[in-house]
Amino acid sequence: MTVKYHLLVLLMAFFLFLSGSSASADYTEWKDSTYDFTKVKTLYIGEMDTSAFPEMGSAMKWKLKEEFYKRTSGVKGLSLLMEQPGPRGRAALSAQEENSMIEGSETAVPEEAVSGKADIYILPRLEQYSVNSYLLPAHTEWRSREVREGWRDRDGRWHEFYRTVTYPEYVPDLWVPCARVDVTFEWYDVKTGNLVASSEDSRVRNGENNPLSLYRRAIDRFTKNMKKTVKQ
């Protein structure tokens, strides 16, 4: 990770702390205004691209790929073409089918998308999947609690009431974990290879050391918006 990236994460985390929020989500979407998405009948969705993380273990990569497949393949109301991901060894890689190149385009569309007569090929790509931490300096926070008190009236009857007491509490230095996930989705027209839509979902959560929950939320937003885009 670069120094610039670490600085960005720390600044985002510090902003969340100051604002009193524990999470943030930044979503950006683009669609080709000249493309008629209502005519899309079948979508081919590739497996999650994790090539940006050569240091990530193969088990984690396949876990993330399977999580994407599980949460996307079950979407109802759309005609989807997806292949269930599975670990491939060297022999299987060498025998893997070549992608079909669209003439006059640099986009590689999988042969399965062409043979399956899909209208759209969606390429999902994992851009960030990390946990960093930042130092929350020692400070004083004001707490409050309810205190029960009572008194006896002149007739000897006992009465009780509650009042709120505020008090300072010292909080020592604390390293706080911060998870971040960035996922992009690129939509290509299968016949032309042209990019017709794209989106980026960037999520940060304070106090979180497992990015999986953020990853799942990004996938769920993708499937929800995918249905809206095709059926608009």
ABEGO torsion letter per residue (X at the ends): XBAAAAAAAAAAAAAAAAAGBABBBBBBBBBBAABBAAABABBBBBBBBAAABAABBAAAAAAAAAAAAAAAAABBGBBBBBBBBBBBBAAAAAABBBBBBBBGBABBBBAAAAAAGBABBBBBBBABBBBBBBBBBBBBBBBBBBBBBBBBBAAGBBBBBBBBBBBBBBBBBBBBBBBBBBBBBBBBBAAAGBBABBBBBBBBBBGBABAAAAAAAAAAAAAAAAAAAAAX
